[in-house]
Every structure is written in C-alpha cells, then in structure tokens.
Amino acid sequence: MRSLHRAAPTVAAVAVLAVILSLPARATAAPPASKLTWMGQACFLLETPAGTRILMDPISKGIGYEVPQGFKADIVTISHEHSDHNNVAFVTANKPRVIRGLTADKKGWTRVDEKLKDVSIRSVGVYHDGERGAVRGLDTVFIFETGGVRIAHLGDLGHVLNADQLAAIGAVDVLLIPVGGKFTIDGLEATRVIEQLRPRIMVIPMHYKTEASTIKELEPLAPFLEGKSNVRREKTSTIALSPMKPRTAAEIVVLPYR
C-alpha cells in the first residue's frame, strides 16, 4: 500500500502533462508591420515598426501634388538633385537627417551603408538615362531594410540594370519603380527591370502621369499594366508591409496618390 501511495502522484502528474500537451498552442502575436505611403511622383513615406519616419525623394510644389504643412520625418533620402526629388523643405516640423545619394558636385555617388534606429539603409549608384548619365546625370537606388522587409526605391532609373548593379542591390521584397518614361524607364523597360530583380512580394509603380500631375511628358500607368494580371488597386495611399513567403510572381500594387 505504501508503494502504491507513492506512485499515485506520478501517475497524476503524467495525466496532467498529457492534457497540457494536447491543448492547442497559443497563437503568437504578429510583429508590427511597417507602413508605406505614396505621396505622388517618386515620394514615399516609410514608417517602421518602431515609428521611425523615412521620407524618400520629397516632391516640390508646382507639379500637382500636395506638399503638406507641418510634416515630420526622422530621415530624408534623395536619389538625385532634381527639384521634384530633393525638396528638403517638405519637412517643416523638425530637422531630419538628410542622406543624399550624390556628391555635392553631382559627379559621383556617396556610399551609404548604415543603420539608423531600426532601419538599415544602403545605396547603389545607377544612371538617370541609358547613356551612363551623359543626358540627365546620375541616380541612386536606396535599399531600406526594417521589420524583416527589404524595400528598394529606384529613384529616376533610366536604364535596365547590369550584372554588377543587380548584385549590389541584391534580394528585394518590395520594389518602388518608375514607369512613366521620358525622364526614366518606361513601362516596357520597367517590366524588364522587374524580371531582373525578381522582387519577392510586390511592385509599386511610381513617377507616371496621374490626374494630379502637371508634368505633361510622363506616360500614364496603362502601358505598364497592359497584359499583366497580378494587379491590385488599393483604395488608400498607405499599405502595410510585413514579412511573408515569396510569391510565385510579385503582385503589382497600385496606390492612389492621396
């Protein structure tokens, strides 16, 4: 009897453990997502999971898009020094860290590879035209990594990429790509660049003719979208960015500019 009495707690413990193991695992909360907002032309605001605000290629007044008052950003990146991409005065609520892709004389690229708060930022030098910058100068690709998502902003890319540029840019989850032609690659060339970079999650077109844009030379979005079936049109200009499994083909997400 004494030995049976000692064995009883062990049997009970095993039974309790079996019940615990049979319970469904508690779902873990999804990590907070980054947010990306298109503000027109090549201008985006990236808000990281920790709340860091990165403004890319701030637009100037006079090209049809709204330049808000009292805007705040922690970091501003500028792909090149054309007026519709380098309006640092866009930020009026504070003094941001400004990262320029080109040197002061615009004849070379600055080398950017640093981590600021919860975002890593790298740069890759490219050209604003298909003649190695002879027509419109240099351009910079900025790669941002935050919250497990890697975003590439191509600025005013003017050509398909070569092997060295592709290797330097590396893997991309979300691709922000100009498609309006004339000053950048057009829809057909943008499609080729997408095939080169193979973004894992989504493609967001930018720098094309909209109802708001006053730049008449730009092509509308339609030529780029022609023949593409994996297109989703969002109702708002902001989209959440979270890590996810790579898609068979990246989804093309069209954001309204406001």
ABEGO torsion letter per residue (X at the ends): XAAAAAAAAAAAAAAAAAAAAABBBBBBBBBBBBBBBBAEEABBBBBBAAGBBBBBGBBBBGAGBBBBBGBBBABBBBABABAAAABAAABAABBBBBBBABBAAGABBBBBBBBBEABBBBBBBBBABAAGGAAAEBBBBBBBBBGGBBBBBAEBBABBBBAAAAAAAEBBABBBBBAAEGABBBAAAAAAAAAAAGBAABBBBBGBBBAABABAABBBAAAAABGBABBBBBABABBBBBBBBBBABBBBBBBBAX
